[in-house]
């Protein structure tokens, strides 16, 4: 058994260990700021040129609750908590007017997300698609898509003689989810293509 003082020291050390300095934030890390979880999209460190100046850290950050993205500058020594975040492996089931539904791959529970929490992610989802759902303090708050998804081309104009096959010339294509992107002229209706979930652009044949 720990004495009260020892328990306090242990608790204090654990609490301090859970803090993250702004200078240590890296891309794709999560941190908590003003009781809200954030995901780091990019980092820019400014080193002072004058003696006594402060090192500043500019973070491009996404609010995991609202999905809003913005830049904010912190001092190198500013500290953040590690958010109580869990990633749950899930597969996409279906959507209705109330939201979208996913199957937890471990517990087989159904997880629901409102349209506000999904944003434009439905453009990348087909039945059975595997992804990760963020849970904050035990509650589902949004999903993380893979870097690329494979989707079938539902409609695109056929290539005609004289079209380049190099991929430097593109044409519009409607995908199975309803999303429209531009694809090279050699892509045919019914083919599967890779699409970047970050840029929403063609990323190759599947």
C-alpha positions in Angstrom: 0.0 0.0 0.0 1.2 3.5 -0.8 1.3 6.2 1.9 -0.9 9.2 1.1 2.1 11.3 0.2 3.5 8.6 -2.0 0.1 8.2 -3.8 0.0 12.0 -4.4 3.5 11.9 -5.9 2.7 9.0 -8.1 -0.5 10.6 -9.3 1.3 13.9 -9.9 4.1 12.1 -11.9 1.5 10.3 -14.0 -0.4 13.5 -14.7 2.8 15.3 -15.7 3.8 12.4 -17.9 0.6 12.6 -19.9 1.3 16.2 -20.9 2.7 17.0 -24.4 4.8 20.1 -25.1 3.8 22.1 -28.2 7.4 21.6 -29.6 6.8 17.8 -29.5 3.6 17.9 -31.5 4.0 16.1 -34.8 1.8 15.6 -37.9 -1.0 13.0 -37.3 -0.7 13.4 -33.5 -3.8 14.0 -31.4 -3.9 16.4 -28.4 -6.4 18.1 -26.2 -6.7 21.9 -26.2 -9.4 23.8 -24.2 -11.1 20.5 -23.3 -11.4 19.6 -27.0 -9.6 16.9 -29.0 -7.5 18.0 -32.0 -5.7 16.2 -34.8 -2.5 17.8 -36.1 -2.4 18.3 -39.9 0.9 20.2 -40.1 3.6 21.8 -37.9 5.8 24.8 -38.5 8.5 25.7 -35.9 9.8 29.3 -35.8 13.2 29.6 -34.1 14.0 33.1 -32.8 16.9 35.0 -34.3 17.3 37.4 -31.5 18.7 36.4 -28.1 15.9 35.9 -25.6 13.3 35.3 -28.2 10.8 32.5 -27.9 10.5 29.4 -30.2 7.0 29.4 -31.6 5.0 26.4 -32.9 2.4 27.0 -35.5 -0.1 24.1 -35.8 -2.6 23.4 -38.5 -5.2 21.5 -36.4 -8.5 19.9 -37.0 -11.2 20.0 -34.3 -12.3 16.3 -34.0 -15.7 17.4 -32.7 -16.7 20.0 -35.3 -14.2 19.0 -38.1 -13.2 22.6 -38.4 -9.6 23.3 -39.5 -7.5 26.3 -38.5 -4.0 27.5 -37.7 -2.9 28.5 -34.2 0.5 29.5 -32.8 1.8 28.3 -29.5 4.9 28.8 -27.4 7.3 25.8 -27.5 6.7 25.1 -23.9 2.9 25.2 -23.9 1.5 21.9 -22.7 -1.4 19.8 -23.8 -3.2 16.8 -22.4 -3.3 13.5 -24.2 -7.0 13.1 -25.2 -9.0 10.1 -24.1 -9.3 8.8 -27.6 -9.9 5.3 -28.8 -9.8 4.1 -32.4 -12.4 1.4 -33.2 -12.1 -0.8 -36.3 -15.5 -0.8 -38.0 -17.2 -1.6 -41.3 -19.8 0.6 -43.0 -23.3 -0.7 -43.0 -25.8 1.9 -44.4 -27.1 5.4 -44.0 -30.5 7.0 -43.6 -31.9 10.4 -42.8 -30.8 10.2 -39.2 -27.2 9.2 -39.8 -24.8 6.4 -40.8 -24.3 3.1 -39.2 -21.1 1.0 -38.7 -20.3 -2.4 -37.3 -17.6 -2.6 -34.6 -15.3 -5.4 -35.7 -14.5 -6.5 -32.2 -17.7 -6.2 -30.2 -20.1 -6.4 -33.2 -22.0 -3.5 -31.7 -23.6 -1.0 -34.1 -22.1 2.5 -34.0 -24.1 5.5 -35.3 -22.7 8.8 -36.5 -24.8 11.9 -37.4 -24.4 13.6 -40.8 -22.6 16.5 -39.0 -20.0 14.1 -37.7 -19.4 12.5 -41.1 -19.0 15.6 -43.2 -18.3 14.6 -46.8 -17.0 11.1 -45.9 -20.0 9.4 -47.5 -18.5 10.2 -50.8 -15.9 7.5 -50.1 -18.1 4.8 -48.4 -19.5 1.7 -49.9 -21.1 -1.2 -48.0 -18.5 -3.3 -46.1 -15.8 -0.6 -46.3 -13.3 -0.9 -43.4 -12.3 2.2 -41.5 -11.6 3.6 -38.1 -14.0 5.4 -35.8 -12.7 7.9 -33.2 -14.2 7.7 -29.7 -13.7 10.5 -27.3 -14.4 9.8 -23.6 -16.2 6.7 -24.9 -18.5 8.5 -27.4 -18.1 8.2 -31.2 -17.2 11.5 -32.7 -16.1 10.8 -36.2 -14.3 8.5 -38.6 -10.8 8.2 -40.1 -10.7 7.2 -43.7 -7.7 5.4 -45.2 -5.4 7.5 -47.4 -7.0 6.0 -50.5 -10.2 4.1 -51.3 -11.2 2.0 -54.3 -14.4 2.9 -56.1 -16.1 1.7 -59.3 -16.7 4.1 -62.1 -20.4 4.2 -62.6 -20.4 6.4 -65.7 -17.8 8.1 -67.9 -17.7 9.0 -71.6 -15.8 6.4 -73.7 -12.4 7.4 -75.1 -12.4 8.4 -78.7 -9.7 8.2 -81.4 -7.1 11.0 -80.8 -7.5 11.0 -77.0 -4.2 10.8 -75.3 -3.5 7.6 -73.3 -0.7 9.3 -71.2 -3.1 10.4 -68.5 -2.2 14.1 -69.0 -5.7 14.7 -70.4 -8.7 13.9 -68.3 -12.5 13.5 -68.4 -15.2 13.6 -65.8 -16.3 10.3 -64.2 -19.2 9.6 -61.8 -18.3 7.0 -59.1 -20.5 4.4 -57.4 -21.0 6.7 -54.4 -22.2 9.6 -56.5 -18.9 11.5 -56.2 -17.6 13.0 -59.4 -13.8 13.3 -60.2 -11.6 13.6 -63.2 -9.9 10.5 -64.6 -7.5 9.8 -67.5 -9.1 9.2 -70.8 -8.1 5.5 -70.7 -10.4 4.8 -67.7 -13.5 2.9 -68.7 -17.0 2.6 -67.2 -17.1 -0.3 -64.7 -13.4 -0.1 -63.8 -12.3 0.4 -60.2 -10.1 3.4 -59.5 -8.1 4.6 -56.4 -9.2 7.9 -55.0 -7.3 10.1 -52.5 -9.5 10.8 -49.5 -7.4 14.0 -48.8 -7.5 15.6 -52.3 -10.5 13.8 -53.7 -8.5 13.1 -56.8 -7.8 10.1 -59.0 -4.8 8.2 -57.6 -4.5 5.3 -60.1 -6.2 2.2 -61.3 -7.3 -0.3 -58.6 
